[in-house]
Amino acid sequence: MIGFLRGIILDKEPSYLLLEVTGIGYEIQIPLTCFTNLPSPGKECSLYIHLATRDDGEYLYGFSNKTQRALFRSLIKVSGVGPKIALAILSAMEPQLFATYLVNNNAQALEKISGVGAKTARRLITEMKDRASEWSGSLETTSMQPTASHDAISALIALGYKPPEAQRAIDIYGEQNLSSEELIRAVLKKIK
């Protein structure tokens, strides 16, 4: 089983990476949150790997850290959630934010993710809520209410912004105590 790879990036796209390790090129599917942290082609990188074997072939999925990989593995065990939806979830948010949404039963935030409908969002909350602390340390429901910043970041990601770009854009207005709608409007207005 392959659990970790370190090599030279030959090619990369938002959901795909070609990594050369000792003369062998591995095609690896990655979430957007991992892509934004990768160095440019020709540079070395390290990824935690999940190997999936199906009837039509073997597939490698790469992650920046063990927490992302652990969440991916938990997601694909949920009925109706395959690797494509699991990658979409990890592309839309970091594991800590996902855990916050689980703890607070925030199905609406999960439904904004491509491929996640109302039924899947409820199933994710039902089946994964008890394990939310695995992805964000110890959680307490009272202290983990989604903030306006988190909601605004999720909305900007849904609009096509990369997670780090969305975070930086929201950080500019972080001290102003704005609602999520006001934050989104402020960011979009500044961009125009």
Secondary structure, DSSP 8 states (H G I E B T S, - for coil): ---EEEEEEEEEETTEEEEEETTEEEEEE--HHHHTT---TTSEEEEEEEEEEETTEEEEEEESSHHHHHHHHHHTTSTT--HHHHHHHHHHS-HHHHHHHHHTT-HHHHHTSTT--HHHHHHHHHHHGGGTHHHHSS--GGGG---HHHHHHHHHHHTT--HHHHHHHHHTTGGG---HHHHHHHHHHHH-
